[in-house]
Amino acid sequence: VKQEGLRFVEQELQNITVPDLHGKEGPFHYNISQVKVTDLQLAFSDLHFQPQQHLVFNINNASISLRFRRQLLYWFFYDIGSVNASADGVHIHTVLQLAKDGTGRLKISNVTCNASIAMMRAGFSGTLRKVYEFLSTFIVSGMRFLLNQQICPSLEHASLVLLNSLLDTVPVRNYVDEHIGIDYSLLRDPAVSADTLDLDFKGMFFPRTREDQELENNAVEPVIKETERMVYVAFSEYFFDSAMHAYYQAGVLAIELQGEKVPKDLEVLLRATFFGTIFMLSPSVDAPLRLVLQVSSPPRCVIKPTGISISVSAFLNISLLPPDRPDVQLSSMAVEIKLSAKVFLQGKALRVQLDLRRYGLRRVPPRSPALLSPQLFSLQVPLKTLLQLTIMPIINERTKKGVQIPLPEGMDFTNEVVTNHAGFLTVGADLHFSKGLREVIEKYRPASTAPAPANSSSWPTEPSTDTHPL
């Protein structure tokens, strides 16, 4: 992060636009224009955290090499050429204040900047070199003043406009799919210590039909103690519970199998089990079967150091579908399912792989014809097979996409490690810049923030006749 930040600052300083300098001393009229930074030496630079909400950037004893166009008019003599100059002993102290904005996004809310240049030097040559040496005090002092005046505004613009445009790429409130979305807004301003930047995200899912819904958070507050990775993201049970609650309210926690999608072995067993009911209720004995597994309440997640489990309560409704006649319900059974979950990070996506740990059946009279205990017992194994081989692959396919962790564009995770704790889990990773800050900022740069052209001069614009470095 420090390397990318310093590279970005160096690029900003290289693009400093210095206005023209012109004046008159006795019979001499001079003009300095087209000032460009040709080289930067930022050997003594640093980027660090400063409690309570600040990021500090320091440059000490840096040097800035410049090249500019000179023009001199002395009576009837006119001289034009280019000059190399250097600003030495450059000191810059910049403090960025980090805060939560009105949308809950991390932003740079204020910039404090101080800059100074210890010494400015310029080398003149050519026919009127002695004249320039006479004027050098005025020219160099003016150049030093103008350059010093441009450093802080450039860095303030880079922070408040350009870096904030990078932070705009961090998702705050996004749709996960056609059913639910997630709110990643910050709950409070960031907390900065000497070593860490702590951000407290809301991390709550919501159904898209009720986007203003709030779900009370009663989960354990995560405490991050690990330090081996650059970044740690903690997810409490609330994060997963709100996702399942949102899907439940969206009415999509149901799986339906009918006709050929019902495994053949299970279909034969179900027809044998409910033969009497089918024979009595429907003349269409060969009508297709339909199985609907419908979640009856929001599933709950429990995170322990030993693993993650999800408890699901559902109804399994079994029906016959005679042609041109109403459906015939054969049975409705309450199903208690316990799933184990494995959480992993792939790219920026947090994904969950679910496996069936155990399940149980019980009768639900008098909503449907009751099953006898022997019949219920005979269905245990085939229904478990149905859950493992048919239902679980469908669920895992639905969760395959995962949910994005809020990171700016161009940043990715590497060396990921997931650790379970009591009531929450942490995902630790190192940061990798797949794109430079400049590349992402240029992609999203507003048209109004493009660098302004250097001030044009009213003097003649002939090409320089002095092509040698001076």
C-alpha positions as CSV (number, residue, x, y, z in Angstrom):
1,V,0.0,0.0,0.0
2,K,2.8,2.3,0.9
3,Q,4.6,1.6,-2.4
4,E,1.5,2.2,-4.5
5,G,0.7,5.4,-2.5
6,L,4.2,6.8,-3.0
7,R,4.2,5.9,-6.7
8,F,0.9,7.7,-7.1
9,V,2.2,10.8,-5.2
10,E,5.3,10.8,-7.4
11,Q,3.2,10.8,-10.5
12,E,1.1,13.7,-9.2
13,L,4.1,15.8,-8.5
14,Q,5.5,15.1,-12.0
15,N,2.3,16.5,-13.4
16,I,2.5,19.8,-11.5
17,T,1.5,22.8,-13.7
18,V,3.5,25.9,-12.9
19,P,2.2,29.2,-14.3
20,D,4.4,31.4,-16.4
21,L,6.8,33.8,-14.7
22,H,7.4,37.2,-16.3
23,G,8.7,40.5,-15.2
24,K,10.9,43.6,-15.8
25,E,14.1,44.7,-14.3
26,G,15.3,48.1,-15.8
27,P,15.5,47.6,-19.5
28,F,15.3,43.8,-19.3
29,H,12.0,42.0,-19.9
30,Y,12.0,38.3,-19.1
31,N,9.6,35.4,-19.4
32,I,9.7,31.9,-18.1
33,S,7.2,29.4,-19.5
34,Q,6.5,25.7,-20.2
35,V,7.8,24.6,-16.9
36,K,7.9,20.8,-16.7
37,V,9.1,18.4,-14.0
38,T,11.7,16.1,-15.5
39,D,12.8,14.0,-12.5
40,L,11.9,13.4,-8.8
41,Q,14.1,12.0,-6.1
42,L,11.9,10.9,-3.1
43,A,14.4,8.8,-1.3
44,F,13.3,9.9,2.2
45,S,9.5,9.4,2.0
46,D,7.0,7.7,4.3
47,L,3.4,6.8,4.6
48,H,2.0,5.9,8.0
49,F,-1.1,5.8,10.2
50,Q,-1.7,8.5,12.8
51,P,-4.4,8.1,15.5
52,Q,-7.3,8.7,15.5
53,Q,-8.4,9.1,11.9
54,H,-5.4,10.2,9.8
55,L,-3.1,8.9,7.2
56,V,0.2,10.9,7.0
57,F,2.5,11.3,4.0
58,N,6.0,12.8,4.5
59,I,8.7,13.7,2.1
60,N,12.0,14.9,3.5
61,N,15.0,16.3,1.6
62,A,13.7,15.5,-1.8
63,S,14.8,17.1,-5.1
64,I,12.7,18.1,-8.1
65,S,14.4,18.6,-11.5
66,L,12.7,21.1,-13.8
67,R,13.1,22.3,-17.4
68,F,11.6,25.5,-18.7
69,R,11.7,27.9,-21.6
70,R,13.4,31.2,-21.2
71,Q,12.8,34.4,-23.2
72,L,14.6,37.7,-22.7
73,L,14.1,41.1,-24.5
74,Y,16.8,43.7,-24.0
75,W,16.3,46.8,-26.2
76,F,16.6,45.3,-29.6
77,F,18.1,42.0,-28.5
78,Y,15.9,38.9,-28.2
79,D,17.1,35.6,-26.7
80,I,15.2,32.3,-26.4
81,G,16.2,28.9,-25.1
82,S,15.7,26.3,-22.4
83,V,17.0,26.0,-18.9
84,N,17.4,23.2,-16.5
85,A,16.7,23.9,-12.8
86,S,16.5,21.9,-9.6
87,A,14.6,22.4,-6.3
88,D,16.6,20.9,-3.4
89,G,15.7,20.3,0.2
90,V,12.0,19.8,-0.6
91,H,9.9,19.0,2.5
92,I,6.2,18.0,2.2
93,H,4.0,17.1,5.2
94,T,0.5,16.0,4.2
95,V,-2.2,14.7,6.6
96,L,-5.3,13.0,5.2
97,Q,-8.3,12.8,7.5
98,L,-10.4,9.6,6.9
99,A,-14.2,9.7,7.7
100,K,-17.5,8.1,6.8
101,D,-19.5,10.1,4.4
102,G,-23.3,10.4,4.2
103,T,-23.7,7.2,2.2
104,G,-21.5,5.2,4.6
105,R,-18.5,5.1,2.3
106,L,-14.9,5.7,3.5
107,K,-13.7,9.0,2.2
108,I,-10.9,11.5,2.6
109,S,-12.7,14.4,4.3
110,N,-9.9,16.9,4.8
111,V,-6.3,17.5,3.8
112,T,-3.7,19.4,5.7
113,C,-0.5,20.2,3.7
114,N,2.7,22.1,4.3
115,A,5.5,22.3,1.7
116,S,8.8,24.1,1.6
117,I,11.8,24.3,-0.7
118,A,15.2,25.0,0.9
119,M,17.1,25.9,-2.3
120,M,16.4,26.6,-6.0
121,R,19.2,26.5,-8.6
122,A,19.2,27.2,-12.3
123,G,21.9,27.2,-14.9
124,F,21.9,29.7,-17.8
125,S,24.0,29.9,-20.9
126,G,24.0,31.5,-24.3
127,T,24.7,35.0,-25.6
128,L,23.1,36.8,-22.8
129,R,24.3,34.5,-20.0
130,K,25.7,37.4,-18.0
131,V,22.4,39.2,-18.2
132,Y,20.6,36.0,-16.9
133,E,23.1,35.7,-14.1
134,F,22.2,39.3,-13.1
135,L,18.5,38.4,-13.3
136,S,18.8,34.9,-11.8
137,T,18.1,36.1,-8.3
138,F,14.7,37.4,-9.4
139,I,13.9,34.4,-11.7
140,V,15.0,31.7,-9.2
141,S,13.2,33.3,-6.3
142,G,10.1,33.6,-8.4
143,M,10.3,30.0,-9.6
144,R,10.8,28.8,-6.1
145,F,7.7,30.6,-4.9
146,L,5.6,29.4,-7.8
147,L,6.6,25.8,-7.5
148,N,6.1,25.8,-3.7
149,Q,2.6,27.3,-4.3
150,Q,1.7,24.4,-6.6
151,I,2.8,21.4,-4.5
152,C,0.0,21.4,-1.8
153,P,-2.9,22.3,-4.2
154,S,-1.8,19.4,-6.4
155,L,-1.7,16.9,-3.5
156,E,-5.0,18.2,-2.1
157,H,-6.7,17.7,-5.5
158,A,-5.1,14.3,-5.8
159,S,-6.6,13.3,-2.4
160,L,-10.0,15.0,-2.3
161,V,-10.8,14.3,-5.9
162,L,-8.7,11.5,-7.4
163,L,-8.3,9.2,-4.4
164,N,-11.9,9.7,-3.4
165,S,-12.9,8.6,-6.9
166,L,-10.9,5.4,-6.2
167,L,-12.8,4.9,-2.9
168,D,-16.1,5.4,-4.9
169,T,-15.4,2.0,-6.5
170,V,-15.8,0.3,-3.1
171,P,-19.3,-1.3,-3.0
172,V,-21.5,0.1,-0.3
173,R,-25.0,-1.2,-1.2
174,N,-25.1,-3.8,-3.9
175,Y,-27.5,-6.3,-5.3
176,V,-26.2,-9.9,-4.9
177,D,-28.7,-11.4,-7.3
178,E,-32.3,-10.9,-8.4
179,H,-33.6,-11.7,-4.9
180,I,-31.4,-10.0,-2.3
181,G,-28.8,-7.2,-1.8
182,I,-26.2,-6.4,0.8
183,D,-25.5,-3.2,2.7
184,Y,-21.7,-2.7,3.3
185,S,-22.0,0.9,4.6
186,L,-19.8,2.0,7.5
187,L,-21.4,2.3,10.9
188,R,-18.9,4.9,12.1
189,D,-15.8,6.8,11.2
190,P,-12.7,4.6,10.8
191,A,-10.5,4.1,13.9
192,V,-6.8,4.5,13.3
193,S,-4.0,3.3,15.5
194,A,-0.3,3.5,14.9
195,D,-0.4,0.1,13.1
196,T,-4.0,-0.5,11.9
197,L,-6.9,1.0,10.1
198,D,-10.2,-0.5,11.5
199,L,-13.4,-0.2,9.5
200,D,-16.8,-1.3,11.0
201,F,-19.1,-2.4,8.1
202,K,-22.8,-3.1,8.5
203,G,-22.7,-6.4,6.6
204,M,-26.4,-6.9,6.4
205,F,-28.4,-8.6,3.6
206,F,-31.9,-7.5,2.6
207,P,-34.6,-8.7,0.3
208,R,-34.9,-6.5,-2.8
209,T,-38.7,-6.2,-2.3
210,R,-38.0,-4.7,1.2
211,E,-34.8,-2.7,0.8
212,D,-35.4,-0.6,3.9
213,Q,-35.7,-3.6,6.2
214,E,-33.5,-3.6,9.3
215,L,-32.6,-6.9,11.1
216,E,-31.5,-6.6,14.7
217,N,-27.9,-7.7,15.3
218,N,-27.6,-9.9,18.4
219,A,-24.4,-11.7,17.3
220,V,-21.1,-11.7,19.1
221,E,-18.9,-8.6,18.2
222,P,-15.9,-9.9,16.3
223,V,-12.5,-9.2,17.8
224,I,-9.5,-9.5,15.4
225,K,-6.2,-10.4,17.1
226,E,-4.3,-12.0,14.2
227,T,-1.5,-10.0,12.7
228,E,0.2,-12.3,10.1
229,R,-1.7,-11.0,7.1
230,M,-2.1,-7.4,5.8
231,V,-5.9,-7.5,5.9
232,Y,-8.4,-9.3,8.1
233,V,-12.2,-9.3,7.5
234,A,-14.4,-10.6,10.2
235,F,-17.9,-12.0,9.6
236,S,-20.2,-12.6,12.6
237,E,-23.2,-15.1,12.6
238,Y,-25.3,-12.0,11.9
239,F,-23.8,-11.7,8.4
240,F,-24.9,-15.3,7.4
241,D,-28.2,-15.1,9.4
242,S,-29.2,-11.9,7.5
243,A,-28.5,-13.6,4.2
244,M,-30.7,-16.6,5.0
245,H,-33.4,-14.3,6.5
246,A,-33.4,-12.2,3.3
247,Y,-33.7,-15.2,1.0
248,Y,-36.5,-16.6,3.3
249,Q,-38.4,-13.3,3.0
250,A,-37.9,-13.2,-0.7
251,G,-39.7,-16.6,-0.8
252,V,-37.0,-18.5,-2.7
253,L,-35.9,-21.1,-0.1
254,A,-37.8,-23.9,-1.9
255,I,-36.8,-26.7,-4.3
256,E,-39.3,-28.5,-6.4
257,L,-38.7,-31.9,-8.2
258,Q,-41.3,-33.5,-10.3
259,G,-41.7,-36.1,-13.0
260,E,-38.4,-37.3,-14.4
261,K,-36.4,-35.2,-11.9
262,V,-37.5,-37.4,-9.1
263,P,-34.9,-40.2,-8.7
264,K,-36.4,-43.5,-10.1
265,D,-35.6,-45.6,-7.0
266,L,-37.2,-43.0,-4.7
267,E,-40.3,-42.8,-7.0
268,V,-40.8,-46.6,-6.8
269,L,-40.5,-46.5,-3.0
270,L,-42.9,-43.6,-2.7
271,R,-45.5,-45.2,-4.9
272,A,-45.2,-48.4,-2.9
273,T,-45.4,-46.5,0.4
274,F,-48.5,-44.4,-0.6
275,F,-50.1,-47.1,-2.9
276,G,-53.3,-47.3,-0.8
277,T,-53.7,-43.5,-0.7
278,I,-53.0,-43.2,-4.4
279,F,-55.4,-46.0,-5.2
280,M,-58.2,-44.4,-3.1
281,L,-57.7,-40.7,-4.1
282,S,-56.8,-40.9,-7.7
283,P,-57.6,-43.2,-10.6
284,S,-54.4,-42.0,-12.3
285,V,-52.0,-44.3,-10.5
286,D,-49.3,-43.6,-13.0
287,A,-49.5,-39.8,-12.7
288,P,-46.2,-38.1,-12.0
289,L,-45.0,-37.3,-8.5
290,R,-43.9,-33.9,-7.2
291,L,-41.7,-33.3,-4.2
292,V,-41.4,-29.8,-2.8
293,L,-38.9,-29.0,0.0
294,Q,-40.0,-25.6,1.5
295,V,-38.1,-23.9,4.3
296,S,-40.6,-23.0,7.1
297,S,-38.5,-20.5,9.0
298,P,-35.3,-18.5,8.5
299,P,-32.3,-20.9,8.9
300,R,-29.8,-20.1,11.7
301,C,-26.0,-20.2,11.6
302,V,-23.7,-21.1,14.5
303,I,-20.0,-20.6,14.2
304,K,-17.6,-22.4,16.6
305,P,-13.8,-22.9,16.5
306,T,-14.5,-26.5,15.4
307,G,-16.7,-25.6,12.5
308,I,-19.8,-23.9,11.1
309,S,-23.3,-25.4,11.2
310,I,-26.6,-24.2,9.8
311,S,-30.0,-25.4,11.1
312,V,-32.9,-25.6,8.7
313,S,-36.5,-26.4,9.4
314,A,-38.6,-27.3,6.3
315,F,-41.6,-29.2,5.1
316,L,-41.4,-31.9,2.5
317,N,-44.6,-32.1,0.6
318,I,-45.3,-35.1,-1.7
319,S,-48.1,-34.8,-4.3
320,L,-49.5,-36.7,-7.2
321,L,-50.1,-34.7,-10.4
322,P,-53.0,-36.4,-12.3
323,P,-53.6,-34.9,-15.8
324,D,-56.4,-32.3,-16.0
325,R,-57.2,-32.7,-12.3
326,P,-56.2,-30.9,-9.1
327,D,-53.0,-32.1,-7.4
328,V,-53.4,-34.9,-4.8
329,Q,-51.3,-34.4,-1.7
330,L,-50.0,-37.7,-0.4
331,S,-48.1,-36.5,2.6
332,S,-46.4,-33.6,4.3
333,M,-43.4,-34.2,6.6
334,A,-41.5,-31.8,8.8
335,V,-37.7,-32.1,8.1
336,E,-35.0,-30.9,10.5
337,I,-31.8,-30.5,8.6
338,K,-28.3,-29.8,10.0
339,L,-25.8,-28.6,7.4
340,S,-22.0,-28.1,7.8
341,A,-20.6,-25.1,6.0
342,K,-17.1,-24.4,4.7
343,V,-16.3,-20.8,4.0
344,F,-13.5,-19.8,1.6
345,L,-12.3,-16.8,-0.4
346,Q,-11.9,-16.9,-4.1
347,G,-10.7,-13.6,-5.6
348,K,-12.9,-11.0,-3.9
349,A,-15.8,-13.4,-3.5
350,L,-16.7,-15.0,-0.2
351,R,-18.2,-18.4,-1.0
352,V,-19.9,-21.2,1.1
353,Q,-19.8,-24.9,0.4
354,L,-22.6,-26.8,2.2
355,D,-22.7,-30.5,3.2
356,L,-25.5,-32.5,4.8
357,R,-24.5,-33.4,8.4
358,R,-27.8,-35.0,9.5
359,Y,-31.5,-34.8,9.2
360,G,-34.7,-36.0,10.8
361,L,-38.3,-36.6,9.7
362,R,-41.6,-36.4,11.6
363,R,-45.2,-36.6,10.7
364,V,-47.4,-33.5,10.4
365,P,-51.0,-34.6,11.0
366,P,-53.7,-33.7,10.3
367,R,-52.6,-31.5,7.4
368,S,-52.2,-34.7,5.3
369,P,-52.7,-38.4,5.4
370,A,-50.5,-39.5,8.3
371,L,-47.6,-41.9,7.8
372,L,-47.2,-44.9,10.0
373,S,-43.9,-45.1,11.9
374,P,-42.7,-48.1,9.8
375,Q,-43.4,-46.1,6.6
376,L,-41.7,-43.1,8.0
377,F,-38.6,-45.1,8.9
378,S,-38.5,-46.7,5.5
379,L,-38.2,-43.3,3.9
380,Q,-35.3,-42.1,6.0
381,V,-32.4,-43.6,3.9
382,P,-33.8,-42.8,0.4
383,L,-34.7,-39.2,1.4
384,K,-31.2,-38.7,2.8
385,T,-29.9,-39.9,-0.5
386,L,-32.2,-37.5,-2.2
387,L,-30.9,-34.6,-0.1
388,Q,-27.2,-35.6,-0.6
389,L,-27.2,-36.4,-4.3
390,T,-29.9,-34.1,-5.6
391,I,-30.8,-31.3,-3.3
392,M,-27.3,-30.3,-2.0
393,P,-25.8,-29.9,-5.5
394,I,-28.7,-27.6,-6.4
395,I,-28.1,-25.5,-3.3
396,N,-24.4,-25.3,-3.8
397,E,-24.8,-24.3,-7.4
398,R,-27.0,-21.4,-6.2
399,T,-24.3,-20.2,-3.7
400,K,-21.5,-20.7,-6.1
401,K,-21.2,-17.0,-7.1
402,G,-20.7,-15.9,-3.5
403,V,-20.7,-12.3,-2.3
404,Q,-18.1,-9.7,-3.0
405,I,-16.0,-8.3,-0.2
406,P,-15.7,-4.5,-0.3
407,L,-12.4,-3.6,-1.9
408,P,-11.5,-0.8,-4.3
409,E,-11.1,-1.8,-7.9
410,G,-7.6,-3.0,-8.8
411,M,-7.0,-4.6,-5.3
412,D,-7.1,-8.3,-4.9
413,F,-6.5,-10.8,-2.0
414,T,-3.7,-13.3,-1.9
415,N,-2.5,-15.9,0.6
416,E,-6.0,-16.3,2.1
417,V,-6.6,-18.1,5.3
418,V,-10.0,-18.6,7.1
419,T,-10.2,-19.1,10.8
420,N,-13.3,-20.0,12.9
421,H,-13.8,-18.4,16.3
422,A,-16.7,-18.5,18.8
423,G,-19.5,-16.6,17.1
424,F,-17.5,-15.3,14.1
425,L,-14.9,-16.1,11.5
426,T,-12.0,-14.1,10.1
427,V,-10.6,-14.1,6.6
428,G,-7.0,-13.0,6.5
429,A,-5.2,-12.1,3.3
430,D,-2.4,-10.0,1.8
431,L,-3.2,-7.3,-0.7
432,H,-2.1,-7.4,-4.3
433,F,-2.5,-4.5,-6.7
434,S,-3.6,-6.0,-10.0
435,K,-4.0,-2.4,-11.3
436,G,-2.1,0.7,-10.2
437,L,-3.9,3.5,-8.4
438,R,-3.3,5.7,-11.4
439,E,-4.9,3.2,-13.9
440,V,-8.1,2.9,-11.8
441,I,-8.3,6.7,-11.2
442,E,-7.9,7.5,-14.9
443,K,-10.7,5.0,-15.7
444,Y,-13.1,6.8,-13.4
445,R,-11.7,10.4,-13.6
446,P,-14.4,13.0,-14.1
447,A,-13.9,15.1,-17.1
448,S,-13.6,18.2,-15.0
449,T,-10.6,16.8,-13.1
450,A,-8.4,16.4,-16.1
451,P,-5.0,18.3,-15.7
452,A,-5.2,21.9,-16.9
453,P,-2.8,22.9,-19.7
454,A,0.2,25.0,-18.8
455,N,-0.5,28.8,-19.0
456,S,0.2,30.0,-22.5
457,S,2.7,32.8,-23.0
458,S,2.1,36.0,-25.0
459,W,5.7,35.9,-26.1
460,P,6.9,34.5,-29.5
461,T,6.7,30.7,-29.7
462,E,9.7,30.0,-31.9
463,P,11.4,26.6,-31.1
464,S,14.4,26.9,-28.8
465,T,17.8,27.4,-30.5
466,D,19.6,26.0,-27.5
467,T,19.2,22.2,-27.5
468,H,21.9,21.4,-24.9
469,P,21.2,20.8,-21.2
470,L,22.4,23.8,-19.2
